[in-house]
Amino acid sequence: MSRLTTVAIGLTSAALTATGAFAATSTAPTQTSQVVAAEAPGDPALTSAIDAILADPRFKGSMVSVAVRDADTGESLYEHEVDQRLNPASNMKLFTSAAAMDALGPDYRFTTDLLADEGPRGGKLRSDLYLRGSGDPTMLADDYRDLAKQLKAAGVTRVDGDLVADDSYFDDVPLGTAWSWDDEPYYYSAVTSALTVAPDTDYDSGNVIVRTSPGATVGSRPVVALQPQTGVVDIVNQATTGAAGSGNRLSVERQHASDRVLITGTIGVDASTNEEWVTVPDPTAYAADVLARALAAEGIRVDGTVREGAVSESARVLARHDSMTLEQLLTPFLKLSNNMHAEALVKTMGAEATGTGSWGAGLAVVRDYVKRLGVDTSTLRISDGSGLSRFDLLSADHVADFLVAVRAEPWYDAWYAALPIAGNPDRFTGGTLRNRMRNTAAANNLHGKTGSMTSVTALSGYVTNADGRELVFSMISNNYLLSPRSAEDALGVTLASWSEEQEEAPTVSSRSLRRSTDYGPAGIECSWAKAC
């Protein structure tokens, strides 16, 4: 049974906005008015319940696209502006992760090698030592130490030549199209390189953790330490230790287009250690520096300089590190919405498919894959792998088409398990949804991908209703002033609670979800604030 619904939501053609971000525009109507929805399929009770969610005044003057489908048949159960192209933020990672599983395979591993033109003689390498990367975003300082240990075990104690870092597997374009310049210091906008270092087991590649602890006395400089230790950033400590009880008022930020990390403000003498993730401007130099320190710690002397260059054709592998499999990488990638994993995978797909590790080559692989799934790629725009670009444009229909079709893939179960799970408090289970929809019918039921930027929020995925029917859904909202993220949760809980045996679908208040749900500082997604 179907009916026409009228939803009081004003739509405008206002450009997508974010501080310092380049805007992408829409062709939506320019006037604010009542919007008559298309013929609404499915259960009238469900339609009425979702219409009520979309009548939230926070949507006035904004744009929202919503699709609900049967997961098995693709039957449309609810539609609102399903063809409206919007910025999806991190919902783009759905496409990227699945395309990588298709193109590279669940068992794909990145490799990082140490090579030389000849083996050691009398403990010496009488040539350069090469460090060659293939884009592994999970390389830790411990992994570089293991490479150094392998080299020592091969009999090397001295290198006559240089330590040469080869990152040529990827091109030299550091940042994605339409990424905001003022995001560059922050961990979610790190430079993409075929050689890099992650400072932690969240695998935030291209970042260093700056730890700032109170000094011994009030008025003294705080104590600063780096994880891992590196010389590729210049720490300028202008902060002071404040009185007991004064708390943490530190600012730690890499200055634009610089390796200078400025620390200002105060930290109370009794305060705990402050941690900030800061991007490095040159991840290749970072990797080479971390390796050089590991070689020195193993007693391996390098007589030459540390520089960037290409592996010679005659070089042979002396030590190797294999990453975790792609299937294993999906967990930190999708659960914590790691932007740098997405971009490393895009360039890797390009390199494997064409020999060119570029965004252009890799995104062509992504577009081809989603087209093969049946998504109309002529009506969308994919500009990066993570969704950080303001040029990305998808509709709820694009995402719903994809979510239905991808269920037929042989690796779907592993991919599905890697999606964040609503209301599950375990960090690597619930991920970016671990504090959302707790103690509701959606908890430990809804598997979805979040997305967030200034004036952009999205949630798309899978949920099982009260009758045991699996649904796919997508909700993408743009151009709002007050975040409607709790309306996404209201949709998820409504779908989880809905039974076709009932005359009325449950009424779920987004206001009550707003009060009980942790959306992080200033309403942003937890992944942006290292709060997941």
N, C-alpha and C positions, 0 to 999 in steps of 0.2 A: 504494500500500500504506500502511496506517496502523496505528498502535499506540497504546496508552495509555502515557503516561510519568508518572513520579513524580519531582518535583523538590523537593529539600529546601530550600525557601525559606520562612521565616516571614513571614506577612503580618499586619499590625496595623492598627488604625484610628487610629494616632497622627496628630495634626494635623501638617500641613506646617509646618516651623519655619524661621525665619531671624531673625537678630539684629534686633530691633525690628520685625519684619514681622507683620502680621495673619495669622492662620492660617486656611486652608480645610481642612475635614475631609472624610474619605472614609467610605463605608459598608462598608468591608472588614471581615472577621471580626476580632473583638477578641482572639482567642487566637492564640498562635504554634503552628503545626502543620505537618505535611507537607501539601503542596498537590498534589492530583491534577489534572493538566492535562486539558483537553478532548481529545476524539478528535483526534489530531495528524495533519493531512494531509501529503501530500508524501513526500519521500524519507526512509526510516528513518535512513540514515546522516547526513543533514543534521539531522534531529531530534535524534539522539544527540549530535551535535557542539554544537548550540546548548544542549541540556539541560546539557551539561557546563559551558558558559560560565555559565549561570544558577545552577549549584551553588556558585559562588564564595561563600565565607562572608561577604563584605561585603553580600550581599543578605539575610542573616538579619535578620528583624525589619523589613524594608523592603517596598516594593511595586514591582513591575516589570511593564510591559506590553510585549509584543513581537509584532510581526506581520511576516511575510515573504510577499510575493505575486509572482506573475508580472506583469511590467509591462504586457504586451500583453493578457492575458486576464483579469487580476485573480484568477486561481486562487490559493487559499491554499496556501502551502508550509510554513508553520510558524505556530503560534499559542501564545501564553502569556498568559493573563489579558487577552485583547484588548479586552474590554469594560470593564476597570478604568479609571475616570476618574482622571487624575493631573494634576498641574501640569506643563505642557509647557515652561515658561520660553520661550526664544526660538524654539522650534519654532512658536509662534504666528505668527511672521513669514511662514511659508509661506502661511498663509491670507490675511494682510493684503496681502502683495506681489502675490499672484495676483488678489485682489479688486480691487486698484488698477489692475492691467493691464486687467482687464475693464471696470471702471467708468469709468476716466479715459482709457485707451488708451495704447499705448506712446509716442506722440508728444506726450503731454500735457506742458506746460511751466507752471511757476509764473511769475507776473509781479510785479514790484515797480515802482511808478510814483512819479514826482514830478508833482504837479498844482498848478495855480493857477486862480483865478477869471477871470484875464485874462492876456494876454501881456505881456511887458515893454515899457515905454515909457521911452526914454532910459536903458536899462539897469536900470530898477527894476521890481519886481513890487509893485504897490500893493494887495497882498492877502496873505493867509497863503500859505505854501508847504506843501503837503501831501505826506507820505510815506505811501503806501498799500501794504500788503503783502497777499499771498494765501497765506502759509504756507511760502514757499520756505525749506527748511532748508539750502540750499547757498550762501546769500548771504555773500560774503566782504567784508572791508574794501575790497579792490580793486574790488568791484562797486559799493559805495557811492561810491568815488572816481570810477568811471566815470559814475555818475548825475550827480555834481557837474560833471564835465567836459562832459557833454551839456547841462546847464543853462547853463553858461558859454557853450558854443557857440551856444545859443539866444539869447544876448545879455543874460543876467541877470548883474548884478554886485552888486545890492542887493535885499533883501527888506524891505519896510516892515513887514510883519506878523510873525506867529509861524511857527515851524517846528512843524507839527502832525503827529503820528504816529498813523495810523489802522490799528489792528489788528482792526477789527470783523468781518473775514471769518471769524474764529474767535470762539467764545464766550470768556468770561473765566475758565473753570475751568483752573487752571494745571497740575495733576498728576492722574495717573490714579487710578482706584479701587483701593484696597488697595495703593498704593505705600507703602513704608516711609519714615517721616519722617526716619530717620537716613541714608537714601540721598541726600537732597536736595543735599548739597554736591558729589556725584560726577557726572562727566560723563555717565554713562548714565542719569541721572534728572533731566535739565534740564526747565525749564518749557516747555510747548508754547505758542507764540504765532504769530500770523499775520505778525509782524515779528520778526526775530531776526538774529543774526550767527553765522557759523561762523568759528573762529579759524584753521582749517587746511583742507587739501584732503582730510582724512578727513570733513570736513563735520560736525563735532561741534557742532551748533547750540546756542545758548544757553550757551556756555562761553567763558571767557577762559583763555589759557595764561599761567600765572605762572612766569616764569623767575627763578631765584635763583642768583646767582654769588657766589663768595667775595669778601670785602672785600680791600683791599690789605694789611692786616696782621692778625695774630692778635688776636682780641678785638674787632675792628671789626664793624659791621653788614654783612651781605651786601648785595649790590647787587640790587635787584628791578626787573624790567621786565615789561610786559604785552604780550601779542599777542592782538588789536590794542590799541593804546593807548585807554584809556577811563577815565571817571571814575565809572562806575556801581558799582564796588566800592571799598571802603575798605581799603587795605592797611595792616595793623598789623604792622610788622616787629620782632619781639622776638628774632630769632635772632642768633647770633654766628658769627664766623669762627674755626674751630678750628685746631689745629696741623696741620702737614703730616702726611699719612698717617692722619688721624683719620676720613677718609671723609665720607659724607653721612648725617646723622642729622636731617634737616629734617622738619618737619610743616607742610604748607600746606593749610589747610582753611577753607572758609567756614562761619561759625558759623550755627547753626540760626535760621531766620526773620530773617536779618540780611544786610546787604550787607558785613559786616566779614569780611575774609579775614585770619586770624591765622597768622603765620609764626613758628614756634618751633624750638628745637633748634640744631644746629651743622652747619656745612659746612666741611670742611678747606680750608685756604688753597690747596692744590694740587688740589682736586677740580674736576671738570667742572661745567658749569652744570646745575642741576636744573630739570626741567619738570614742572608739575602742571596738569592741566585742572580748572578750577573753574567750577561753574555760577553764573550771575548770577540774582538774584532777580526781575528785571524785564527780559525780553528786548526788549520794546518800547522802553523807555528806552535800552537798550543800542544798539539799531539807530539811534535818533534821535541819540544821542550820537556814534556813529561817523560818521553822515552830517554832523552839524554840524561835526565836525573836518575832514571832506573838503571841505565848502563853504568853510570858512575857508582851507584850503590852496590852493583855487582862487581866492582873493581875492573870494569872494562874501560879503557882509556881511548878517547877519540882525539887524534892529533889535529884534525882539520876543523872546519867550521860546521855549523848547523845551517843548512840552507834548503830551499825548495828546488826541485828539479825533476827530471824524468829518469826512470829506471833504464839502465842500458839493456840492449837486446841480448847481451851475453850473460846477464845476471841470473843466478840460480837461488832458489829459496833455501835459507838456512834455519828459519824459524817461522812458525805460522800460528795465528789465532783464528779459530772458527767461532762465529757468534752462535747464540741460541738460534733455533729454527724460527722461521717466519710465524709459524703457528704459535710458538711460545711468545714471540714478540707482540702478537696481537693483544695480549693481556695488558701490559703497561701502556701500549699504544692507545687502545680504545677505552680501557677503564679510566685512565687519567687524561685522556684527550691530548696526547702528546703531539704538538704540531710538527716538531722536527723529525719524528718518525715518519710522518706522512710525506714530508718533502724528500727525505732520503729515499723512501720507497719509490716516489715518482721518478726521481733521477735514475734510480737503479733500473726501473722498468724501461726507461728510455735507453740506457746503456746496453741492457741485455737485448733489446729489440733491434736497435739500430747502430750500436757502437758509439752513440752520443749520449752522455749522461746530462741531459738538459731538461728543463721544465717542458719545453715544447715537445720533445720526443716522448717523454713520459706521459704527459697529459693526453697525447694522441692515443696511447695505449689504453688509458682510462676511458676516454670517450668511445673508442672502438668496443671495449668490453661492455659498457652499459648499453650501447646500441644493440649489441648482440643479444642482450637480455630482453630487448623490446622497448627500451626507453627511447623516446623521441629526442634525439640529441640535437635536432635542428631548432628546438625551441628552448634550449638551455645554454648556459655559459659556464665553463669550468676553467678557472684561471690559476688554480694552485691545488695542492693536495690536501691541505689542512682546513681550508675555509677561512684563513686569515685575510684573504684578498677581498676587497670591497667590490671587485668585478664579478665574483661568483654569483650566478643566478640560477635558482631551481624553484620549481613549484611543488606543492604537496603531491600533485599527481605524479610528477617525475619520481619522487621518493617512494610513493606507494607502489608504483609500477615495479620499481627496483626491488622493494622489500618482498613482494610476492614472488617475483621471478627467481631471486637468489636462493630461495629455499630448495630449489632443485639441484644445487651444486653439491658435489660429493664431499666437500669440506665444510658445508654449511653448519653442521653441529658445532664444530670448533669455533667458527666465526661468531655464531649466535652466543656461545658461552662467553666470549670475550666482550660482549656488550655490557655496559653497566646495568646492574639489577636494582630496581627501585627498593629503597628502604632497607637494604642489607648493609649493616654497619661495617662489615669487613672492607677494608680499603681496596683490596684487589679483587673484590667481588662486586660490591656496590658501586665502586668508582665514583663518578661524578653524580650518581643518583643515590649514594648511600644515605644522605640526610633528607631525601625527598620521598614523600608518600609513605612514611613510616606508619605502622599500625593501621594500614588501610588494606582494602582488597587488592591493591596493586603491589603491595610489598612482597618481595620474593616471587613476583609473578611477571611484572613488566620488565622486559629487556629493551633498552632504548639507547639512542645516541643523543646527547645534549648538544647545544650550540649556543654561544653567547658572544656578542660584542656590543658596543654602545648602540642602543636602539635596535638590537637584533637579538631574538631568542628563538630557539627551535627545540623540538623534541619529537623524535620519530622512532618507531620500533614495533614491537610485538607485545600483545597482552592477551590473556585468556579470560573470557567473560564468565559469568556465574553459571552458564550452561556448559562450560568446557569447550566453547567455540574459540578457536584462535583467530585473532584479528591482527591486521597491520594498520598502523595509523601514522600520520604525519601532520604536525602543526608548526607552521613557520610564521613568525610575527616580525614586522619591521616598522620603523618610524614612530614608535611610541615614545612618550616622555616618562611615564612611570612603568616599570617592568611588569608585564603580565605573566611572568613565569609561573605563578601559582595557578593561572588558568590552564596551563599545560598539565599541571598535576591534577587539576580538577577533571580534565578530559581523561587522563589515564585512570583515575579512580572510578569515574563514571563508566568507562568501558569495562573495567574489571568487575564492577558491581552489577552491570546490566544483565538482565535475563529476559529472554523473549517470551517467557511464561507470564511476566508481570505486565499489567496494563500501563504502568508508569515506570519510567527509568528513575533510579535514585537521584535525588537532588544533592549535588556536591557543591559546597560553598568554597570558592577559591579564596574568599576572605579568611575562613577558618584555616585553610592550608597555609595561607600567607603567615598567619600568626605562629603556626606550629612547625614551619619548615625553615631550615637554615639555607639561605641563598648566598651566604658569604657577604663580605663588606660591600656596601653600596648596592646590594642587589645583584652583583655580578656572579658569574658561574665560579664555583670553587676552584676550578682548574686554573683560572686567571690569577688567583691569589695564593696559590700553593696551600689551599685549605682542604683539599680532598684527601 
